[in-house]
Amino acid sequence: MFVGSGCHSDAGDGRMRSLVVHPRVAEALAAGRPVLALESTVYSQLGLPPGRNAEALERCLDVIESQGVTPAVTALLDGVPRVGLDDDGYEKILACEEKMAERDLPVAMAARWGAGATTVSASLALAHAAGVRIFATGGIGGVHRNSAVTGDVSSDLEALARYPVATVCAGAKAFLDLPYTLERLETLGVPVVGYRCDELPAFWSTTSGLELPFRVDSPAEAAGVVGAMGRTAVLFVVPPPAEAAVANAVIDHAISEALARAEAAGITGGEVTPYVLDAIDDATAGRSVDANVELVVNNARCAAAIARSAAAAT
């Protein structure tokens, strides 16, 4: 079952005075115990289909807590940004159909949204404000294909450059322009480190053909990088489990069809990702959703191990 005390306490860093940190998270941070921040969009109706989102959330909480790490799901509930949820908060996120990037936080807070699921950029902002140094997600946003015409680049990249929160993911979502995304991260000064891999994962697939400049092979090595983290995030990329991964050729065909459908439907901006995810799910007969669930859980498992090692080193 999901865990949570249901009571909260105020915390913040001046710019975000209304931030609420769950007591379990606040207590763990004060005691120097490991805490792992999580986004909430992947667990909402926009990230995974009903039922599969609940499965992913429960499994992620289990693999994190089984390692003695405190999970801290980020979200906005009743107009209040939160780091760490209780059972009621989890249920609201599972039913949520609104997502927020960092730019949306002030408007969502002022409008008193009942529930808002946080994307990577919003999650990084909230985690940093709460003092959480390690964060896990499925895949980050990045530079969209045809961005030279559309100018469509995810705010996730700027957030990674702005907040020194180590981020564990399966790379950028494969329907993005992966070479340009890597180049943009380099320009922003965000190190991309392979966690037991030499190539950038392609989200649903284990490889992309893009070589990474750095590699670590253990939680302790990754924790050492976290301890030396500078003014930006460190991005750890983890391949999806091999048994759940989808072959590149299958995904590439599904992506081509999905992007063509999105363009024909006039889908742009923040609506592209959920639309394309649904289209890829259809094209792969659900295999992409299976891979998505497994990689989200695997990322949480790896990130929790890194958080535990980082806490032990301090």
Backbone torsions as a table, in degrees:
resi	resn	phi	psi	omega
1	MET	NA	156.4	176.2
2	PHE	-67.9	153.8	-177.2
3	VAL	-119.4	158.7	177.6
4	GLY	157.4	144.4	-175.1
5	SER	-85.7	-20.2	179.5
6	GLY	84.7	-4.6	177.2
7	CYS	-117.4	156.0	-172.3
8	HIS	-135.9	164.0	175.2
9	SER	-137.4	150.3	-177.1
10	ASP	-76.6	145.0	172.7
11	ALA	-156.1	167.7	179.0
12	GLY	167.4	176.3	-176.5
13	ASP	-124.2	30.3	178.5
14	GLY	94.2	-58.7	-178.2
15	ARG	-75.0	-18.7	-177.4
16	MET	-131.7	62.0	-173.6
17	ARG	-65.1	-23.1	-177.7
18	SER	-86.8	0.6	178.8
19	LEU	-59.4	135.0	177.5
20	VAL	-115.9	125.5	178.0
21	VAL	-106.2	127.2	-179.6
22	HIS	-59.0	142.0	-178.3
23	PRO	-53.9	-37.8	178.7
24	ARG	-62.9	-39.5	179.9
25	VAL	-70.0	-45.7	-179.9
26	ALA	-60.8	-41.5	179.9
27	GLU	-64.8	-43.3	179.1
28	ALA	-63.5	-43.0	178.5
29	LEU	-62.1	-44.1	-178.7
30	ALA	-64.0	-32.1	-178.0
31	ALA	-88.8	-2.8	-179.2
32	GLY	77.1	17.2	177.7
33	ARG	-84.4	156.6	-175.4
34	PRO	-69.1	138.1	177.3
35	VAL	-131.1	140.6	178.2
36	LEU	-125.0	119.5	176.0
37	ALA	-80.3	148.9	178.9
38	LEU	-135.2	144.8	171.1
39	GLU	-74.6	171.8	177.9
40	SER	-121.4	-11.3	-179.5
41	THR	-59.9	-40.6	-178.1
42	VAL	-62.4	-25.8	-179.6
43	TYR	-93.1	-1.1	-179.9
44	SER	-88.9	-179.1	176.5
45	GLN	-65.5	-19.1	-178.3
46	LEU	-85.7	-17.2	-175.2
47	GLY	-97.9	-47.9	-179.3
48	LEU	-138.9	153.8	-179.7
49	PRO	-62.8	154.1	176.6
50	PRO	-52.3	138.8	-176.1
51	GLY	93.1	-52.9	178.8
52	ARG	-71.8	-32.5	177.5
53	ASN	-66.6	-39.6	177.8
54	ALA	-66.6	-39.4	177.1
55	GLU	-60.3	-47.1	-178.8
56	ALA	-62.5	-43.8	-179.4
57	LEU	-62.7	-49.0	-177.4
58	GLU	-63.4	-41.3	179.2
59	ARG	-67.0	-38.4	177.2
60	CYS	-63.6	-46.2	178.2
61	LEU	-59.1	-40.7	-178.6
62	ASP	-64.4	-46.8	-176.2
63	VAL	-70.4	-26.6	177.2
64	ILE	-74.8	-50.8	-176.4
65	GLU	-68.4	-29.7	179.2
66	SER	-64.9	-18.2	177.8
67	GLN	-98.9	9.3	179.1
68	GLY	76.7	23.1	-179.2
69	VAL	-108.2	142.4	179.7
70	THR	-90.6	120.0	177.4
71	PRO	-77.7	142.8	-179.5
72	ALA	-134.4	85.6	178.1
73	VAL	-72.2	132.0	179.4
74	THR	-96.0	143.3	-179.0
75	ALA	-170.1	172.3	170.5
76	LEU	-118.8	122.4	179.7
77	LEU	-128.7	129.5	-179.3
78	ASP	52.3	40.8	177.4
79	GLY	76.5	6.3	-175.3
80	VAL	-116.1	124.0	175.5
81	PRO	-71.4	137.1	-173.7
82	ARG	-134.3	147.4	173.0
83	VAL	-124.2	104.7	-172.8
84	GLY	100.2	128.5	-176.5
85	LEU	-125.5	163.3	170.3
86	ASP	-106.9	-173.4	-176.2
87	ASP	-56.8	-42.3	-179.0
88	ASP	-63.5	-40.2	178.0
89	GLY	-64.6	-41.0	177.5
90	TYR	-60.9	-43.1	-179.6
91	GLU	-63.6	-38.2	178.1
92	LYS	-65.3	-38.7	179.4
93	ILE	-69.2	-40.1	178.8
94	LEU	-59.9	-29.6	-180.0
95	ALA	-95.5	-2.6	-171.3
96	CYS	-71.9	141.0	176.9
97	GLU	-124.7	17.4	177.2
98	GLU	-123.6	132.0	176.2
99	LYS	-118.9	157.1	-176.7
100	MET	-133.3	129.5	164.5
101	ALA	-86.6	175.2	-179.2
102	GLU	-57.5	-38.2	-177.1
103	ARG	-63.3	-25.7	-175.8
104	ASP	-83.0	-13.6	-173.2
105	LEU	-56.8	-48.9	-177.9
106	PRO	-60.7	-41.5	-179.6
107	VAL	-67.1	-44.3	-179.8
108	ALA	-64.1	-37.8	178.2
109	MET	-67.2	-45.4	-178.7
110	ALA	-65.5	-35.0	-179.6
111	ALA	-83.5	-3.2	178.1
112	ARG	56.9	49.9	176.9
113	TRP	-53.5	138.7	177.2
114	GLY	-66.6	-40.0	178.3
115	ALA	-154.1	134.0	175.7
116	GLY	-138.0	123.8	178.6
117	ALA	-84.0	136.6	-175.7
118	THR	-89.5	135.0	170.3
119	THR	-80.9	-176.4	-179.3
120	VAL	-59.5	-45.4	-175.5
121	SER	-64.4	-43.3	177.9
122	ALA	-66.8	-39.2	179.9
123	SER	-63.9	-41.8	178.3
124	LEU	-62.5	-41.5	179.1
125	ALA	-62.1	-44.8	-178.5
126	LEU	-70.5	-41.8	179.0
127	ALA	-60.8	-44.4	-179.9
128	HIS	-63.6	-42.0	179.8
129	ALA	-63.1	-32.1	-179.4
130	ALA	-84.9	-11.7	-178.8
131	GLY	88.9	18.4	176.8
132	VAL	-90.3	129.4	-170.8
133	ARG	-101.7	-9.4	-177.3
134	ILE	-131.7	139.0	-170.4
135	PHE	-140.5	139.3	177.5
136	ALA	-121.5	142.2	177.3
137	THR	-144.7	-177.6	175.6
138	GLY	-81.8	-72.5	175.8
139	GLY	-140.7	148.8	178.5
140	ILE	-83.1	161.8	167.8
141	GLY	-77.9	174.2	-178.0
142	GLY	-166.1	-152.5	179.1
143	VAL	-81.7	123.3	179.8
144	HIS	-77.9	153.3	174.8
145	ARG	-62.5	144.3	-177.9
146	ASN	66.3	25.8	-179.0
147	SER	-66.0	-22.8	177.8
148	ALA	-61.9	-27.6	178.5
149	VAL	-93.3	-44.8	-173.5
150	THR	-88.3	-24.1	-175.1
151	GLY	71.7	15.3	-173.1
152	ASP	-83.8	103.8	177.0
153	VAL	-131.5	129.1	-176.7
154	SER	-64.3	141.3	175.5
155	SER	-69.9	-10.1	176.1
156	ASP	-56.0	-38.6	-175.3
157	LEU	-66.3	-43.9	177.7
158	GLU	-65.4	-35.8	178.6
159	ALA	-66.1	-38.6	176.2
160	LEU	-62.2	-33.6	177.7
161	ALA	-77.1	-21.1	-173.7
162	ARG	-93.7	-32.6	-172.3
163	TYR	-117.7	120.6	179.2
164	PRO	-77.7	73.0	178.4
165	VAL	-124.4	115.1	-179.5
166	ALA	-61.9	128.9	-172.8
167	THR	-118.8	130.3	-179.3
168	VAL	-112.4	124.8	-176.2
169	CYS	-152.3	177.1	176.3
170	ALA	-100.0	33.8	-177.2
171	GLY	86.5	-169.8	174.6
172	ALA	-83.7	154.2	-180.0
173	LYS	-60.1	136.6	-165.5
174	ALA	-69.6	-12.5	177.3
175	PHE	-83.6	1.7	176.1
176	LEU	-88.4	175.1	175.0
177	ASP	-85.8	96.1	-172.8
178	LEU	-67.1	-43.0	177.5
179	PRO	-60.4	-43.2	180.0
180	TYR	-68.4	-33.1	177.9
181	THR	-65.0	-44.5	176.4
182	LEU	-60.8	-42.0	179.6
183	GLU	-63.1	-40.8	179.4
184	ARG	-65.7	-40.1	177.1
185	LEU	-62.7	-39.4	177.0
186	GLU	-63.4	-43.6	178.8
187	THR	-61.3	-37.0	-179.7
188	LEU	-78.6	-7.0	178.8
189	GLY	80.6	22.3	180.0
190	VAL	-95.6	114.1	178.7
191	PRO	-70.9	135.7	177.6
192	VAL	-110.0	118.5	-171.6
193	VAL	-118.9	124.4	175.5
194	GLY	-74.1	128.4	176.0
195	TYR	-96.4	98.2	-175.9
196	ARG	63.4	33.5	176.4
197	CYS	-153.6	156.3	-179.2
198	ASP	-108.1	-12.9	179.5
199	GLU	-117.8	152.5	173.9
200	LEU	-64.5	123.9	173.8
201	PRO	-64.4	155.6	178.1
202	ALA	-109.1	45.2	177.5
203	PHE	62.8	-88.2	-179.7
204	TRP	-72.5	-21.2	-177.0
205	SER	-112.8	154.1	-172.6
206	THR	-76.2	-25.8	-176.2
207	THR	-133.9	159.1	177.7
208	SER	-127.3	-8.9	-173.8
209	GLY	84.6	0.6	-178.8
210	LEU	-101.2	115.2	-176.7
211	GLU	-73.7	141.3	178.9
212	LEU	-97.3	149.9	-178.6
213	PRO	-80.4	-19.7	-174.7
214	PHE	-137.3	155.2	178.3
215	ARG	-148.1	142.4	168.4
216	VAL	-128.5	156.0	-174.5
217	ASP	-123.9	5.3	-179.0
218	SER	-151.5	158.5	174.1
219	PRO	-57.6	-36.5	-179.5
220	ALA	-64.8	-43.0	177.8
221	GLU	-63.6	-42.1	178.6
222	ALA	-64.2	-40.3	179.2
223	ALA	-62.9	-34.8	176.3
224	GLY	-62.1	-38.6	176.7
225	VAL	-66.5	-41.8	178.4
226	VAL	-59.9	-42.6	-179.4
227	GLY	-64.0	-25.7	179.4
228	ALA	-100.4	9.0	-176.0
229	MET	-58.2	137.4	-178.2
230	GLY	-95.6	-132.4	-173.1
231	ARG	-83.2	-10.2	-179.8
232	THR	-116.9	172.2	170.8
233	ALA	-67.0	161.7	162.6
234	VAL	-108.9	131.1	-177.9
235	LEU	-103.9	108.7	174.3
236	PHE	-91.7	127.4	-179.4
237	VAL	-112.4	132.2	-173.5
238	VAL	-123.8	125.6	177.2
239	PRO	-63.8	150.3	173.5
240	PRO	-65.1	154.6	177.0
241	PRO	-54.6	134.3	-173.4
242	ALA	-57.5	-36.6	-176.7
243	GLU	-71.0	-17.1	-179.4
244	ALA	-105.7	-14.6	-175.3
245	ALA	-64.4	152.4	178.0
246	VAL	-106.7	138.0	-178.7
247	ALA	-57.5	143.1	-178.3
248	ASN	-56.3	-40.9	-177.0
249	ALA	-63.5	-39.1	179.4
250	VAL	-66.1	-46.0	-179.3
251	ILE	-67.1	-42.0	-178.9
252	ASP	-60.0	-41.5	178.0
253	HIS	-64.8	-43.5	180.0
254	ALA	-64.3	-38.9	179.9
255	ILE	-65.1	-44.0	-179.7
256	SER	-58.4	-44.8	178.7
257	GLU	-66.0	-41.5	-177.5
258	ALA	-65.7	-43.1	-180.0
259	LEU	-67.2	-37.0	177.6
260	ALA	-64.3	-40.6	177.7
261	ARG	-65.3	-40.6	179.6
262	ALA	-63.2	-42.9	179.7
263	GLU	-65.0	-42.3	179.7
264	ALA	-64.6	-31.0	-179.5
265	ALA	-87.3	-1.9	-179.8
266	GLY	71.3	26.6	-179.5
267	ILE	-80.0	127.2	-179.7
268	THR	-139.7	171.6	173.3
269	GLY	60.3	-139.8	-175.1
270	GLY	-67.3	-12.6	179.3
271	GLU	-82.3	-12.3	-176.0
272	VAL	-63.8	-48.0	-173.3
273	THR	-59.6	-55.0	179.8
274	PRO	-62.4	-35.4	179.3
275	TYR	-64.0	-47.6	-177.6
276	VAL	-68.2	-37.6	177.2
277	LEU	-59.2	-43.8	178.6
278	ASP	-63.9	-41.7	-178.8
279	ALA	-66.5	-38.7	178.6
280	ILE	-68.2	-37.7	176.3
281	ASP	-58.8	-45.5	178.6
282	ASP	-61.7	-45.2	-174.9
283	ALA	-68.4	-26.9	-178.6
284	THR	-102.6	9.1	-179.9
285	ALA	54.6	39.6	174.7
286	GLY	89.8	-7.2	-178.6
287	ARG	-64.4	-33.2	-179.8
288	SER	-67.5	-35.4	177.8
289	VAL	-68.2	-41.1	176.4
290	ASP	-57.8	-45.5	179.8
291	ALA	-64.9	-38.8	-179.8
292	ASN	-61.9	-46.0	179.1
293	VAL	-60.4	-46.9	-176.3
294	GLU	-66.6	-38.2	-179.3
295	LEU	-72.1	-34.0	177.2
296	VAL	-63.4	-43.4	179.3
297	VAL	-67.1	-43.0	179.9
298	ASN	-62.7	-41.2	177.8
299	ASN	-61.7	-41.9	178.4
300	ALA	-62.8	-41.1	179.1
301	ARG	-61.8	-48.2	-179.2
302	CYS	-66.1	-42.2	-178.9
303	ALA	-65.2	-38.3	178.0
304	ALA	-63.0	-40.9	178.6
305	ALA	-63.8	-39.4	177.0
306	ILE	-65.9	-43.5	179.6
307	ALA	-61.8	-39.7	178.8
308	ARG	-64.7	-43.5	178.7
309	SER	-65.7	-39.4	179.6
310	ALA	-64.5	-40.2	178.9
311	ALA	-66.7	-37.9	-179.6
312	ALA	-67.6	-26.0	-177.4
313	ALA	-84.0	-9.1	-177.5
314	THR	-99.5	NA	NA
